[in-house]
Amino acid sequence: MRSLLGLCPLFLALLFGAGPALAGKRVALVLANSSYQYAPSLANPVNDGAVMAKTLKDAGFEIVESRHDLSALETRRVLRDFADATRDADIAVIYYAGHGIEVEGSNYLIPVDAKLERDTDVYDQGLSLDRVLVTVEPAKQLRLVILDACRDNPFGKTMKRTVVSRGIGRGLAQVEPNSPNTLIAYSAKAGFTAQDGDGANSPFTMALSKHLTTPGLDVRRAFGFVRDDVLKSTGNKQEPFVYGSLGGEDVPLVPVKVVAAAPVAPVANPQAADIRRDYELALQVGNRPAWEAFLAQHPDGFYANLAKLQVDKIGAEQAHAAATEKAKQAEAERDRLAALGAQKDAQAKAAADAKAAEQAQLAAQKAKEQVQQQAAAAEQQRVNLAAAAPGAAPASTASPAGASVASLTPTTAPVDLSRLVQTELGRVGCFSGQADGNWNTTSRRSLSQFNRYAGTKLDVKVASTDALDTVKSKPSRVCPLVCEHGFMADGDTCTKIVCREGYAINDDNACEKQRIAKPATAKPAIAKRDDGDERSARQRRQAGGVAGGYGAAAGIAAAASAGRASGGGQIFCNGGSCRPVNRGCHLEYRGGGGPGNDANAEVCN
C-alpha cells in the first residue's frame, strides 16, 4: 500500500499536467518600417514592432522573427525564409507596421527604399498583400496577417498617373481571403486611415498587445476587444476591421495553461477510518464551512490537500457568479443610458465598463472550469486509490466518494461533474437551463436530445465522465435551434421576424399579405308576394260580378264574418247589396259578370 501511495504525486502530476498545454507549433514574423528614404519618416512603426515581438515571445511562440526598415529585396528574402518556418506550423502570424497603399483594388506594403514616382512603380517596388498571404499559407490551424498600415499615402501628391482612370484609394481596400482559416486584420476598416496616436505606440498595437495573447481567448473575440479599445481611445474615429472567417471551434493564440498541482504528500494510512469518514461527510455536504471544518480538524496530509482543492473550486465558482452578476449590471446600465439618450461620454464609459465586466466574466469562467477539472481529477484519483488499496470498502457499501464516477446514481453524483455536463450540453445547444449541478428531468431530457442528434447512446440517468468527454468532443452546435412563433433562427440566437407594411406573420412563420375586409353593403329590398291579398283579390273577382258593377265586390270582405256565422261561409252579392248564402245553398260560377249580370248563382238543394 505504501508503494501505491508513493505514486500518488506522480498520478496527480500526470492528471494535471506538468506544464502548459501548447496548441502545436506557433511562429511569427514582425516587420516594421519607419525610416523611409523618399517619404517622411514614421515615428511609431519600429516601436510598435518591438512591442508586438515581445508580446508574441512572452506568449510562448517558438519562432518570432523581428525585422525593421527593410528594403524591397530584403523584405522578399525575409518572407521567403519565413515561409520555410510555416511549413510545419499550426499557427503562423505576420505583423506589419508602416506605409501601405491601395491601387486598383489591390493592397501593397511599401518598403523603405520605394520611390513610387509613377503609379505603376508600386508593382515593382511594393510587396503585394497576396505575396504575404502565400508566406503563411502552409500553416494548418490559423493563418493571421495583421496590418497597422492604414495611413495616408505620402506618395499621393507627387506620384504621376500613367492612366488617368487608375484608382489610388484612401487607406487599404477590402479583401476576401481565398484560403480557409485565414484572417486579415486592419488597423482601420477599408477606405479609412488609422491614427498614430500621441504616444510611442499606435492605439491599434497597444490594444493588440493587451488582448491578442490572452490565454484561452478565441482570436475573433480578441479582435473584438481590440476594436472596442481603439474606438474608445480615438473617440470613435478609427475602427479596426477583420476580414476572413474561421470554423466553429475556438482558436486562441495562447492556450489555457494548466497549473501543475502541488505534490500531495501521502499519510501513513490514507484509508484511516476517521479521516476518510470526515472527508466523505464534508464531500456530501459540499459547502465551504464543511471543508473549513474538515481542514481545521485535519490540516495536513493526503485528504487535506484534496479538501483544499475543493475549497478552491467553491471559491472559483463564487467568483464566477459575482463576475456574471457584475457583467449583467454593467450591461443593463449601458442599455439604460442608451435608451435615455445620455451624453456620448457617459455611454462610452458605460460601454467600456460593460466590456471590461464581460472580459472579467470570461476570465472567471476559464478559472472556474480549470479548478473544477483539477478537483474532479483529484477526486477520481482518490476513488481509484481507495478501490485499489487493501481493505477498501466495497462499492456497494462505500460512501459516494468511494464509488466509480461513471456508475454513480443521480442522487450521489458529484455536483461539479453534473454542472460540467450541463455546461457542455448548453454549449452544443441541447440545454437551455442554468448549470446548477442538479441532474434533474430537464438535464436528462437534454442529454437524451443530444443522443438523438449526435447518434450516441449515453446513459441519461447519470452525469458521467463518458457523457462529459463525448459532449466536449463536439466542436459546435448539435441540437437544432428551436424558436418560438414570430422568431427565426439566426446563427445561435432567435431573431424576431419583422414583416413589411401590409404583411403579417402567418401560422407557417412566414410573412403573408393581409387581406382587407370589404365593407358590408345593404341588400336591395325584395318585394314579397302577399298570398293573402292575392286570394282576397281572386275572391273579389269571383264574387264581383254583380249588377251594380265590380265595385260592389269590395263589400264581400266586410260581410265575411257575418256570413260565416249564419250560412255556409259564402257571401252572395248583386247590384243592390250583399247577404250570406242561405243555409243548405251554395254559389256556382256561371260565367259572365258585369252590370246586370250575376256571375255567381245561388243553388239550393
C-alpha positions in Angstrom: 0.0 0.0 0.0 2.9 2.3 0.7 4.3 1.8 -2.8 0.9 2.5 -4.3 0.5 5.7 -2.3 4.0 6.8 -3.1 2.9 7.0 -6.7 0.1 9.4 -5.9 2.0 12.6 -6.6 3.1 11.2 -9.9 -0.5 10.3 -10.8 -1.8 13.7 -9.9 1.0 15.3 -11.9 0.1 13.3 -14.9 -3.6 14.2 -14.5 -3.0 17.9 -14.0 -0.1 18.2 -16.5 3.5 19.2 -15.9 3.4 22.4 -17.9 1.4 24.5 -20.4 -0.6 22.5 -23.0 0.6 24.2 -26.2 -1.6 24.2 -29.3 1.1 22.9 -31.7 3.9 24.9 -33.3 3.4 28.7 -33.4 5.6 31.0 -35.5 5.5 34.8 -36.1 7.2 37.4 -38.3 7.2 41.1 -37.3 8.1 43.7 -39.9 8.2 47.5 -39.1 9.2 50.3 -41.4 9.9 53.8 -40.1 12.9 55.3 -41.9 11.6 55.9 -45.4 14.2 57.2 -47.8 11.8 59.1 -50.2 8.9 59.9 -47.8 8.6 61.4 -44.3 9.7 59.0 -41.6 7.1 57.5 -39.3 7.6 57.7 -35.5 5.7 54.6 -34.3 6.2 51.5 -36.5 9.5 50.4 -35.1 8.3 50.9 -31.6 5.1 49.0 -32.4 7.1 46.2 -33.9 9.2 45.9 -30.7 6.0 45.7 -28.6 4.5 43.0 -30.8 7.6 41.0 -30.9 7.9 41.0 -27.1 4.2 40.2 -26.8 4.5 37.1 -29.0 7.7 35.9 -27.4 6.1 36.2 -24.0 3.1 34.2 -25.3 5.4 31.2 -26.0 5.8 31.3 -29.8 8.6 29.0 -30.9 9.8 31.4 -33.6 9.4 35.2 -33.5 11.5 36.8 -36.3 11.6 40.6 -35.9 13.0 42.9 -38.6 12.7 46.7 -39.3 13.4 49.2 -42.0 13.8 46.7 -44.8 14.3 47.4 -48.5 12.1 45.6 -51.1 14.8 43.0 -51.8 15.4 42.3 -48.1 11.7 42.0 -47.4 11.3 39.4 -50.2 14.2 37.4 -48.7 12.7 37.5 -45.2 9.3 36.4 -46.5 10.9 33.5 -48.4 12.8 32.4 -45.3 9.8 32.7 -43.0 7.8 30.5 -45.4 10.1 27.6 -44.5 9.2 28.0 -40.9 5.5 27.9 -41.6 5.6 24.5 -43.4 5.2 22.5 -40.1 3.5 25.2 -38.1 -0.1 25.1 -36.8 -0.3 28.9 -36.3 1.5 31.5 -38.4 1.3 35.2 -37.8 2.7 38.2 -39.8 2.5 41.6 -38.3 3.4 44.7 -40.4 3.6 48.4 -39.4 4.5 51.0 -41.9 3.1 52.5 -45.1 0.6 50.6 -47.3 -1.4 51.8 -50.3 -4.2 50.5 -52.4 -4.0 50.7 -56.2 -6.8 49.4 -58.4 -8.4 47.4 -55.6 -5.1 45.7 -54.6 -3.1 46.3 -51.4 0.7 46.8 -51.2 3.2 47.1 -48.4 5.8 49.8 -49.0 9.5 49.1 -48.3 11.7 51.9 -47.1 13.5 52.3 -50.5 10.4 52.7 -52.6 10.3 55.9 -54.7 6.9 55.4 -56.4 7.4 58.2 -58.9 4.6 56.7 -61.1 1.5 54.7 -60.1 2.9 51.7 -61.9 6.0 51.6 -59.7 4.1 50.0 -56.9 4.0 46.8 -58.9 7.9 46.6 -58.9 8.8 48.4 -55.7 6.0 47.3 -53.3 5.0 44.0 -51.8 1.5 42.8 -52.6 -0.7 41.5 -49.8 -1.2 38.4 -51.9 2.6 37.7 -51.7 2.4 38.0 -47.9 -0.6 35.5 -47.7 1.4 33.0 -49.7 4.0 33.0 -47.0 1.6 31.9 -44.2 -0.5 29.5 -46.4 1.3 26.3 -45.2 0.1 26.8 -41.6 -2.5 24.2 -40.7 -4.7 25.7 -38.0 -4.6 29.5 -38.3 -3.1 32.0 -40.8 -3.1 35.5 -39.4 -1.9 38.7 -41.1 -2.1 42.0 -39.1 -1.6 45.3 -40.9 -1.1 48.5 -39.0 -0.6 50.2 -42.3 -3.8 52.2 -43.0 -2.0 55.6 -43.1 -2.3 58.4 -45.5 -0.4 57.8 -48.8 2.7 60.0 -48.6 3.4 59.5 -52.4 -0.1 60.5 -53.5 0.7 64.2 -54.2 3.9 63.5 -56.2 3.0 60.3 -57.9 2.4 60.6 -61.6 -0.6 58.9 -63.1 0.2 56.8 -66.2 -3.5 56.3 -66.7 -6.0 58.9 -65.6 -8.6 56.3 -64.7 -6.3 54.3 -62.5 -7.7 54.5 -58.9 -5.5 55.0 -55.9 -7.6 54.6 -52.8 -7.5 56.0 -49.3 -6.3 53.5 -46.8 -6.5 49.8 -47.8 -9.0 48.0 -49.9 -11.4 45.3 -48.6 -10.1 41.8 -49.1 -11.6 38.3 -49.0 -9.0 35.6 -48.3 -9.2 32.7 -50.6 -7.6 30.2 -48.2 -9.5 28.7 -45.3 -8.7 29.5 -41.7 -7.2 32.9 -42.7 -7.8 36.2 -41.0 -6.5 39.6 -42.2 -6.8 42.4 -39.5 -6.6 46.1 -40.5 -6.0 48.9 -38.0 -8.8 50.7 -39.8 -11.6 49.3 -42.0 -11.3 49.5 -45.7 -11.2 53.0 -47.2 -10.3 54.7 -43.9 -7.0 55.8 -42.4 -5.5 55.0 -38.9 -4.1 57.2 -36.3 -0.5 57.0 -34.9 -1.6 58.3 -31.5 0.1 60.7 -29.2 2.4 58.2 -27.5 5.2 56.0 -28.7 2.8 53.3 -30.0 -0.3 53.4 -32.1 -3.7 52.8 -30.4 -4.1 49.6 -32.6 -0.9 48.0 -31.5 -1.4 48.9 -27.8 -4.8 47.2 -27.9 -3.3 44.1 -29.7 -0.6 43.7 -27.0 -3.3 43.8 -24.4 -5.8 41.3 -25.8 -4.4 39.2 -28.6 -2.4 36.8 -26.4 -4.9 36.4 -23.6 -4.7 32.6 -22.6 -7.7 30.7 -23.9 -9.3 33.7 -25.7 -10.6 33.0 -29.2 -8.7 35.2 -31.7 -12.0 36.6 -33.0 -13.1 37.7 -29.6 -9.7 39.2 -29.0 -10.0 41.4 -32.1 -13.5 42.4 -30.9 -11.9 43.7 -27.7 -9.2 45.4 -29.7 -11.9 47.1 -31.8 -13.6 48.4 -28.7 -10.4 49.8 -27.2 -9.4 51.6 -30.4 -12.8 53.1 -30.8 -12.7 54.4 -27.3 -9.2 55.8 -27.4 -9.7 57.5 -30.8 -13.2 59.0 -30.0 -14.9 56.6 -32.5 -12.7 57.9 -35.3 -10.9 54.7 -36.0 -12.5 51.2 -36.2 -10.3 48.2 -36.8 -11.7 45.5 -39.0 -11.1 41.8 -39.6 -11.6 40.0 -42.9 -11.9 36.2 -43.4 -13.6 33.5 -41.4 -12.8 30.5 -39.1 -14.7 27.4 -38.1 -16.9 26.7 -35.1 -14.1 25.9 -32.6 -12.3 28.5 -30.6 -8.8 29.3 -31.9 -6.8 31.1 -29.2 -3.3 32.2 -30.0 -2.3 31.1 -26.5 -4.0 28.1 -24.9 -5.1 28.0 -21.3 -2.2 27.0 -19.1 -2.9 24.1 -16.8 -1.2 24.7 -13.5 0.5 21.7 -12.1 -0.8 20.6 -8.8 1.4 20.6 -5.8 2.7 17.1 -4.9 0.3 15.6 -2.4 2.2 14.1 0.5 0.8 10.7 1.4 -0.1 10.0 5.0 0.9 6.8 6.7 -2.6 5.4 6.2 -4.8 7.4 3.8 -7.6 4.9 4.4 -7.8 5.6 8.1 -11.4 5.3 9.0 -11.7 8.5 10.9 -10.1 10.8 8.3 -11.8 9.1 5.4 -15.2 9.3 7.1 -14.8 13.0 7.9 -13.7 13.7 4.3 -16.6 11.9 2.8 -19.0 13.6 5.1 -17.6 17.0 4.0 -17.9 15.9 0.4 -21.6 15.1 0.9 -22.3 18.5 2.4 -20.2 20.2 -0.3 -20.0 23.8 1.0 -17.2 25.9 2.3 -18.0 25.7 6.0 -17.9 21.9 5.8 -14.5 21.9 4.1 -13.1 24.5 6.5 -14.3 22.4 9.5 -12.5 19.4 8.0 -9.3 21.3 7.4 -9.4 22.6 11.0 -9.6 19.0 12.2 -7.1 17.6 9.6 -4.9 20.4 8.4 -2.2 18.2 6.8 -1.9 15.1 4.7 -3.4 13.4 1.7 -7.1 14.3 2.4 -6.2 17.9 3.5 -4.7 18.6 0.0 -7.8 17.2 -1.7 -10.0 19.3 0.6 -8.0 22.5 -0.3 -8.8 21.8 -4.0 -12.5 21.6 -3.1 -12.3 24.9 -1.3 -10.5 26.5 -4.4 -13.3 25.1 -6.6 -16.0 26.7 -4.5 -14.1 30.0 -4.4 -13.8 30.0 -8.2 -17.5 29.2 -8.6 -18.4 32.1 -6.3 -16.0 34.5 -8.2 -17.6 33.5 -11.5 -21.1 34.1 -10.1 -20.0 37.5 -8.9 -18.4 38.4 -12.2 -21.5 37.3 -14.1 -23.8 39.4 -11.9 -21.5 42.4 -12.3 -21.4 41.9 -16.1 -25.3 41.8 -16.2 -25.5 45.1 -14.1 -22.9 46.8 -16.4 -24.8 45.7 -19.5 -28.1 46.9 -18.0 -26.6 50.3 -17.2 -25.2 50.6 -20.7 -28.6 49.8 -22.2 -30.3 52.2 -19.8 -28.1 55.1 -20.8 -28.5 54.3 -24.5 -32.3 54.3 -24.1 -32.3 57.6 -22.2 -30.1 59.2 -24.9 -27.4 60.1 -22.4 -24.3 62.0 -23.4 -21.8 60.2 -25.6 -19.1 60.3 -22.9 -21.4 58.6 -20.4 -22.5 56.0 -23.0 -18.9 55.3 -24.0 -17.8 54.9 -20.3 -20.8 52.5 -19.7 -19.9 50.5 -22.8 -16.3 50.3 -21.7 -17.4 49.1 -18.2 -19.7 46.5 -19.7 -16.9 45.2 -22.0 -14.4 45.1 -19.1 -17.0 43.2 -17.0 -17.6 40.8 -19.8 -13.9 40.1 -20.1 -13.6 39.6 -16.3 -16.6 37.2 -16.5 -14.8 35.3 -19.3 -11.6 35.0 -17.2 -13.6 33.9 -14.2 -15.3 31.2 -16.3 -11.9 29.9 -17.5 -10.5 29.9 -14.0 -13.6 28.1 -12.7 -13.5 25.4 -15.3 -9.8 24.9 -14.7 -10.2 24.4 -10.9 -13.3 22.2 -11.4 -11.3 19.9 -13.7 -8.5 19.7 -11.2 -10.8 18.9 -8.3 -12.6 16.3 -10.4 -9.4 14.7 -11.4 -8.1 14.6 -7.8 -11.3 13.1 -6.6 -11.3 10.5 -9.3 -7.7 9.7 -8.3 -8.8 9.3 -4.7 -11.6 6.9 -5.8 -9.2 4.8 -7.8 -6.7 4.6 -4.9 -9.5 3.6 -2.5 -10.6 0.9 -4.8 -7.1 -0.5 -5.3 -6.0 -0.3 -1.7 -6.4 -3.4 0.5 -9.4 -3.2 2.8 -11.2 -0.7 0.8 -14.9 -0.6 1.3 -16.9 -2.3 -1.4 -18.5 0.0 -4.0 -22.0 -1.1 -2.9 -21.5 0.0 0.7 -19.0 2.8 0.4 -19.9 6.4 0.6 -20.5 8.5 -2.6 -16.8 9.2 -2.7 -15.9 5.5 -2.8 -17.8 4.7 -6.0 -16.8 5.0 -9.6 -17.8 8.3 -11.1 -19.2 6.6 -14.2 -21.6 4.5 -12.2 -23.0 7.0 -9.7 -26.7 7.4 -9.4 -28.3 10.8 -9.9 -28.7 11.3 -6.1 -24.9 10.7 -5.4 -23.3 12.1 -8.5 -20.7 14.9 -7.7 -22.3 18.2 -8.3 -19.3 19.5 -10.2 -19.5 16.7 -12.8 -23.2 17.3 -13.3 -22.5 21.0 -13.7 -19.8 20.4 -16.3 -22.0 18.2 -18.3 -24.8 20.8 -18.2 -22.4 23.5 -19.3 -21.2 21.4 -22.3 -24.8 20.5 -23.3 -25.6 24.2 -23.2 -22.7 24.9 -25.5 -23.9 22.5 -28.1 -27.4 23.8 -27.9 -29.1 20.9 -26.1 -29.6 22.5 -22.7 -31.1 25.9 -22.0 -31.4 25.9 -18.2 -28.9 27.0 -15.6 -25.9 24.8 -14.9 -26.6 24.3 -11.2 -25.3 20.7 -10.9 -28.8 19.4 -10.3 -29.2 16.4 -12.6 -33.0 16.5 -12.9 -35.6 15.7 -15.5 -34.6 18.6 -17.7 -31.0 17.6 -17.7 -31.8 14.0 -18.6 -34.1 15.2 -21.4 -31.3 17.4 -22.7 -28.8 14.5 -22.8 -31.4 12.4 -24.5 -31.8 15.0 -27.1 -28.1 15.1 -27.6 -28.1 11.3 -28.1 -30.8 11.7 -30.8 -28.9 14.3 -32.9 -25.4 13.1 -32.2 -26.2 9.4 -32.8 -24.8 8.4 -29.3 -26.3 6.1 -26.7 -25.1 7.7 -23.4 -26.9 6.8 -20.2 -29.2 9.8 -19.5 -29.8 8.8 -15.9 -26.4 10.0 -14.7 -23.9 12.7 -15.4 -20.9 10.6 -16.2 -17.4 11.3 -17.4 -18.2 9.4 -20.6 -21.0 11.9 -21.3 -18.7 14.8 -20.5 -16.0 13.6 -22.8 -18.4 12.8 -25.6 -20.2 16.2 -25.5 -16.9 18.1 -25.2 -15.7 16.4 -28.4 -18.4 18.2 -30.4 -16.9 21.5 -31.7 -20.2 23.2 -32.5 -24.0 23.1 -32.1 -25.5 19.6 -32.2 -29.2 20.2 -31.3 -31.1 22.4 -33.7 -32.1 25.9 -32.5 -35.9 26.0 -31.9 -37.5 29.4 -31.9 -41.0 30.5 -30.8 -43.6 31.6 -33.3 -42.7 35.0 -34.7 -39.0 34.4 -34.4 -36.4 32.8 -36.7 -33.0 31.2 -36.1 -30.1 33.5 -36.8 -26.9 31.6 -36.0 -27.2 30.6 -32.3 -29.9 33.1 -31.5 -33.6 33.7 -32.2 -34.3 36.9 -34.1 -37.8 38.4 -34.2 -39.4 38.4 -37.7 -40.3 41.8 -38.9 -42.7 42.0 -41.8 -43.1 45.0 -44.1 -46.1 47.1 -44.1 -49.2 45.3 -45.2 -47.9 41.9 -44.3 -48.3 39.8 -41.2 -46.8 36.5 -39.9 -49.0 33.5 -40.7 -49.1 30.1 -39.0 -46.1 28.9 -41.0 -43.9 31.7 -39.6 -43.8 33.5 -42.9 -44.8 37.0 -43.9 -48.1 36.9 -45.7 -50.0 39.8 -47.3 -53.0 40.8 -45.3 -56.5 40.8 -46.9 -58.5 43.9 -46.4 -62.2 43.1 -45.5 -64.8 44.7 -47.8 -67.4 46.9 -46.0 -70.8 45.2 -45.7 -73.4 46.6 -48.2 -77.2 46.6 -47.7 -79.1 44.1 -49.8 -81.8 45.5 -52.0 -85.3 45.0 -50.7 -87.1 42.2 -52.4 -90.9 42.6 -52.8 -92.7 39.6 -51.4 -96.0 38.5 -52.7 -98.8 38.6 -50.2 -100.7 35.4 -50.8 -103.5 36.7 -48.6 -104.0 39.7 -50.8 -103.9 37.6 -53.9 -106.5 35.2 -52.5 -108.7 38.1 -51.5 -108.5 39.7 -54.9 -109.3 36.4 -56.5 -112.3 36.0 -54.3 -113.4 39.5 -55.1 -113.1 38.8 -58.8 -115.3 35.7 -58.3 -117.8 37.5 -56.3 -117.6 40.8 -58.0 -119.9 40.0 -61.0 -122.9 41.9 -59.6 -125.4 44.0 -61.3 -124.1 47.1 -59.7 -120.6 46.6 -61.2 -117.2 45.3 -59.9 -117.1 47.9 -57.1 -119.8 46.1 -55.2 -117.3 43.1 -54.7 -115.5 45.2 -52.1 -118.3 44.5 -49.7 -117.5 40.8 -49.6 -114.8 41.2 -47.1 -116.9 43.4 -44.8 -119.7 40.8 -44.7 -117.5 37.8 -44.5 -117.6 37.5 -40.7 -121.4 37.7 -40.6 -121.7 35.1 -43.5 -119.5 32.6 -41.6 -121.8 32.9 -38.6 -125.2 32.4 -40.3 -124.6 30.5 -43.5 -122.1 28.2 -45.1 -119.5 30.8 -45.1 -120.2 32.2 -48.6 -121.5 35.6 -49.5 -123.9 36.5 -52.3 -123.8 40.0 -53.7 -125.7 41.7 -56.5 -126.1 45.2 -57.7 -128.2 46.1 -54.6 -126.4 44.5 -51.7 -124.6 41.5 -50.2 -126.0 38.8 -48.0 -125.0 35.4 -46.7 -125.8 32.4 -48.8 -128.9 30.6 -47.4 -128.3 27.5 -45.3 -128.2 24.4 -47.5 -127.3 26.5 -50.6 -124.1 27.3 -52.3 -122.8 29.5 -55.1 -121.9 28.3 -58.5 -119.9 30.4 -61.0 -121.9 30.7 -64.3 -119.5 33.0 -66.2 -120.1 36.5 -67.3 -120.4 39.1 -64.8 -120.8 42.8 -65.0 -123.6 45.3 -64.7 -127.0 43.5 -64.6 -125.5 40.0 -64.9 -124.6 38.0 -61.8 -121.6 35.8 -62.4 -122.5 33.6 -59.4 -125.8 31.9 -58.9 -127.2 30.7 -55.6 -128.1 27.0 -56.0 -130.2 25.3 -53.3 -130.7 21.6 -52.9 
